[in-house]
Amino acid sequence: MANSIRAFGTRRATLAGFLLVLLFSLAACSSQSRGGAYHFQWDITFTSIFQPNGSIINGLWLTIGISIVAQLLGVGLGIIAALGRMSRVWPFRIVANFYIWFFRGTPLIVQLTFLFYGLLISKVLVWPSIEIGPFVIAAEVFAGTLILGINEGAYMAEIVRAGILAVDPGQTEAAKSLGMNYRQTMTRIVLPQAARVIIPPLGNEFNNMIKNTSLLYVLAVFELYTTFESYSTTSFHYFEYFVACCFWYLLLTTLWAFVQGWLERRFARGTLPTPDAGGPNLRERLLGQRGPGAGGADAIGGH
């Protein structure tokens, strides 16, 4: 009965969303028939999607690059913070708890503004540009990527901690009986098994990371959002440009949904009776819906 009610509610939400989009489209079309109505220039949208210029391509690649680097940094910091919070050494616990408390408790846009402009103007820290061979990473790109990664680490810490706690304590005891030290136990026994719990929410976190890169507009980083925002403010064609902007973000998150599904099936081998059992399907992953009995790991550490 509960499953039927949940499925019925999901169908109602999807239908309501479809009707809202339909009503919006009808209203937009009908407005063109009125005198002095806005004239949509759809060629701007189609050109931005099918024939993007160099600025849009650069913004797209910058969004992808920042997302990947920041997420990798967040995973590394998350593992360290999770181990610190579970440590028996109280100074490690205090530092880890403060780090998680601060970066989970303050808005990301506040962190970006404070850690970049605040430290820069007060001369506490002047963010440098990074040179890697012929490539130069601007100071605002370097700072934005680092701050995104630090913020993500606070959320990943709770996800990693939940994954570690999900591993049977007998595994740790067995490793100790074999003479393994703490580092060997974590790297060879605990973390590989915890990865099965960590991967699903990690995929959701990376989906959020792709979208969170748009907040770097406050640092004047010309990623995908800032590029389209600059075009729209100079031409006043906000609707046309941001329809294309939505398309590119949806393309990135949709492609990642396929990768996430493959990763979940890959790490679930040997634990589930079928490759797709117990996990969300593509529609649920794209729409943020969960099937009956789902939750658990995917609900851990969410923003």
C-alpha positions in Angstrom: 0.0 0.0 0.0 2.8 2.4 0.9 4.6 1.7 -2.3 1.5 2.4 -4.3 0.9 5.7 -2.6 4.6 6.6 -3.2 4.4 5.7 -6.8 1.1 7.6 -7.2 2.7 10.7 -5.6 5.7 10.4 -8.0 3.4 10.3 -11.0 1.5 13.3 -9.8 4.7 15.3 -9.3 5.9 14.4 -12.8 2.5 15.3 -14.3 2.4 18.6 -12.4 5.9 19.5 -13.7 4.9 18.7 -17.2 1.7 20.8 -17.0 3.6 23.7 -15.6 6.1 23.6 -18.6 3.1 23.3 -21.0 1.3 26.3 -19.5 4.5 28.3 -19.6 5.1 27.5 -23.2 1.5 28.3 -24.1 1.7 31.6 -22.3 4.9 32.5 -24.1 3.4 31.7 -27.4 0.2 33.6 -26.8 2.2 36.7 -25.6 3.6 37.1 -29.1 0.1 37.8 -30.5 -0.3 40.9 -28.3 0.9 44.3 -29.5 4.4 45.2 -28.4 5.0 41.7 -27.2 8.5 40.3 -26.8 9.9 38.8 -30.0 11.8 35.6 -29.3 15.0 35.2 -31.4 15.3 31.4 -31.3 18.3 31.5 -33.7 20.3 32.7 -30.7 19.3 29.6 -28.7 19.9 27.2 -31.6 23.3 28.8 -32.4 24.4 28.6 -28.8 23.5 24.9 -28.7 24.4 23.5 -32.1 27.1 26.0 -33.2 28.6 27.3 -29.9 31.4 29.8 -30.2 34.8 29.6 -28.5 33.7 31.4 -25.4 30.9 28.9 -24.7 33.2 25.9 -25.4 35.8 27.4 -23.1 33.2 27.9 -20.4 32.0 24.4 -20.8 35.4 22.8 -20.5 36.2 25.1 -17.5 33.0 23.9 -15.8 34.0 20.3 -16.3 37.6 20.8 -15.2 36.7 22.7 -12.1 34.0 20.2 -11.2 36.4 17.2 -11.5 39.3 18.8 -9.6 37.1 20.2 -6.8 35.4 16.9 -6.4 38.6 14.9 -6.2 39.9 17.4 -3.6 36.6 17.1 -1.7 36.9 13.3 -1.6 40.5 13.5 -0.3 39.6 16.0 2.4 36.4 14.1 3.2 38.4 10.9 3.9 40.9 12.8 6.1 38.1 14.6 8.0 36.1 11.4 8.5 39.1 9.6 9.9 39.9 12.6 12.1 36.3 12.7 13.5 36.6 9.0 14.3 40.1 9.3 15.8 40.8 8.5 19.4 43.1 11.6 19.5 41.0 14.4 20.7 42.8 17.3 18.9 42.1 15.5 15.6 38.4 15.2 16.5 38.2 18.9 17.4 39.8 20.1 14.2 37.6 17.7 12.1 34.4 18.6 13.8 35.1 22.4 13.5 35.9 22.0 9.8 32.7 20.1 9.1 30.6 22.4 11.3 31.9 25.6 9.6 31.7 24.5 6.0 28.4 22.7 6.3 26.9 25.5 8.4 27.6 28.5 6.1 26.4 29.2 2.5 28.9 28.3 -0.2 28.5 31.8 -1.8 29.5 33.4 1.6 32.6 31.1 1.8 33.6 32.1 -1.8 33.3 35.8 -1.1 34.9 35.7 2.4 37.8 33.4 1.5 38.6 35.2 -1.8 37.8 38.9 -1.4 38.0 39.0 2.4 41.4 37.4 2.7 42.6 39.4 -0.4 41.5 42.8 0.8 42.7 42.2 4.4 46.0 41.0 2.9 45.9 37.8 4.9 46.3 35.8 1.7 46.9 36.9 -1.9 45.7 34.1 -4.2 48.4 33.4 -6.7 48.1 32.3 -10.4 49.4 28.9 -11.1 51.7 28.1 -14.1 51.7 24.5 -15.4 54.0 24.5 -18.4 52.4 26.6 -21.1 49.1 26.9 -19.2 48.3 29.6 -16.6 45.5 29.1 -14.1 44.1 32.4 -13.1 44.0 33.3 -9.4 40.2 33.4 -9.3 40.0 30.0 -11.0 42.5 28.5 -8.6 40.8 30.0 -5.5 37.3 29.0 -6.7 38.3 25.4 -7.3 40.0 25.1 -4.0 37.1 26.6 -2.0 34.6 24.4 -3.8 36.8 21.4 -2.9 37.1 22.4 0.7 33.4 22.9 1.0 32.7 19.5 -0.6 35.1 17.8 1.8 32.8 18.7 4.7 29.9 16.9 3.1 32.1 14.0 1.9 33.4 13.5 5.4 29.9 12.5 6.6 29.4 10.2 3.6 32.8 8.5 4.1 32.2 8.2 7.9 28.8 6.5 7.2 30.5 4.2 4.7 33.2 3.2 7.2 30.6 2.6 9.9 28.6 0.4 7.5 31.5 -2.1 7.3 31.3 -5.0 9.7 33.6 -4.3 12.7 34.7 -7.9 12.5 36.6 -7.0 9.3 38.8 -4.6 11.3 39.4 -7.2 14.0 40.3 -9.8 11.4 42.8 -7.4 9.9 44.4 -6.7 13.3 44.7 -10.4 13.9 46.6 -10.7 10.7 49.1 -8.1 11.9 47.9 -5.2 9.8 48.4 -1.7 11.1 45.8 1.0 11.0 46.8 2.4 7.6 46.9 -1.1 6.0 43.5 -1.9 7.6 41.9 1.2 6.2 43.4 1.1 2.7 43.2 -2.6 2.1 40.1 -3.8 4.1 37.7 -1.0 5.2 37.7 1.7 2.5 37.4 -0.8 -0.4 34.3 -2.2 1.2 33.0 1.2 2.3 33.2 2.3 -1.4 30.0 0.4 -2.1 28.1 2.6 0.3 30.0 5.8 -0.6 29.7 5.7 -4.4 25.9 6.4 -4.8 25.9 9.6 -2.6 29.3 10.6 -4.1 27.7 10.5 -7.5 24.9 12.8 -6.3 27.5 15.2 -4.8 29.3 15.4 -8.2 26.0 16.2 -9.8 25.7 19.1 -7.3 29.3 20.1 -7.9 28.6 20.6 -11.6 25.8 23.0 -10.8 27.6 24.7 -7.9 30.4 25.9 -10.3 27.9 28.5 -11.4 28.4 30.3 -8.1 31.9 31.2 -9.2 30.4 34.1 -11.0 31.0 36.1 -7.8 34.8 35.6 -8.5 34.4 36.6 -12.2 35.3 33.1 -13.3 34.0 32.7 -16.9 32.6 29.2 -16.5 29.4 28.2 -18.3 26.9 30.3 -16.3 29.0 33.5 -16.3 29.6 33.2 -20.1 25.9 33.0 -20.8 25.2 35.7 -18.3 27.6 38.1 -20.0 26.0 37.5 -23.3 22.5 38.1 -22.0 23.3 41.3 -20.1 24.9 42.9 -23.2 22.0 41.8 -25.6 19.1 41.6 -23.1 18.1 38.3 -24.6 18.0 36.5 -21.3 15.4 34.0 -22.2 17.2 32.7 -25.4 20.6 32.5 -23.8 19.5 30.8 -20.6 17.5 28.2 -22.5 20.8 27.2 -24.1 22.5 27.4 -20.7 20.0 25.0 -19.2 20.6 22.7 -22.1 24.3 22.5 -21.5 23.9 21.9 -17.8 21.2 19.2 -18.4 23.5 17.6 -20.9 26.4 17.4 -18.4 24.2 16.1 -15.6 22.5 13.6 -17.9 25.8 12.2 -19.1 27.0 11.9 -15.5 23.8 10.0 -14.6 24.9 7.3 -17.1 28.4 7.2 -15.6 27.0 7.1 -12.1 24.7 4.2 -12.9 27.7 2.3 -14.4 29.8 2.9 -11.3 27.0 1.8 -8.9 26.6 -1.4 -10.8 30.3 -2.0 -11.0 30.8 -1.6 -7.2 27.7 -3.6 -6.4 29.0 -6.8 -8.1 28.8 -9.7 -5.8 26.4 -8.0 -3.4 23.1 -7.8 -5.4 21.2 -10.6 -7.1 20.9 -8.6 -10.3 22.9 -5.7 -11.7 20.0 -3.2 -11.3 18.5 -4.6 -8.1 18.1 -2.1 -5.2 19.4 0.9 -7.1 17.6 3.8 -8.8 16.9 3.7 -12.5 17.9 6.4 -14.9 14.5 8.3 -14.6 14.8 8.3 -10.8 18.4 9.5 -10.9 17.6 12.3 -13.3 14.5 13.5 -11.6 15.8 13.0 -8.0 13.1 10.4 -7.4 13.8 7.3 -5.3 12.2 3.9 -5.7 10.5 1.9 -3.0 12.8 1.1 -0.1 15.5 3.4 -1.5 17.3 5.9 0.6 20.0 5.0 3.0 23.3 5.9 1.5 21.9 8.3 -1.0 20.4 10.3 1.8 23.6 10.7 3.7 25.4 14.0 3.8 23.1 15.8 1.3 23.2 19.5 0.9 
